[in-house]
Amino acid sequence: MNTYKLRDIVGYIRSFGKLPADAYGQRLSVERMMEWFGLAESLTVSEQQKVEIELALMIEAELYIEKVKQVSDFS
């Protein structure tokens, strides 16, 4: 995948702020996010795999930041 294309996709997703969540506040799965942002039908299979990896990393980072914020709130 073109690195500029991947960077633009990640930038587009980040432009929405926090990652999308369901009605209970749980983040959507990577597969659901691909559908949410309309990426499942617009990318090739190999491109989808690369974006899925990026989404998983974004979820991990967001969860980590939330955990750090909770710890600092108790300090």
RASUL-V383851 format. One record per run of one state. SS is the DSSP state (helix for helix, strand for strand, loop for the rest). FROM is the first residue (numbers start at 1). LEN is the number of residues. Records with the same first field share a line. If there is no record, write none. Layout:
BEGIN
SS->FROM-LEN, FROM-LEN
END
This chain:
BEGIN
loop->1-2, 15-6, 22-5, 28-2, 37-8, 74-2
helix->3-12, 30-7, 45-29
strand->21-1, 27-1
END
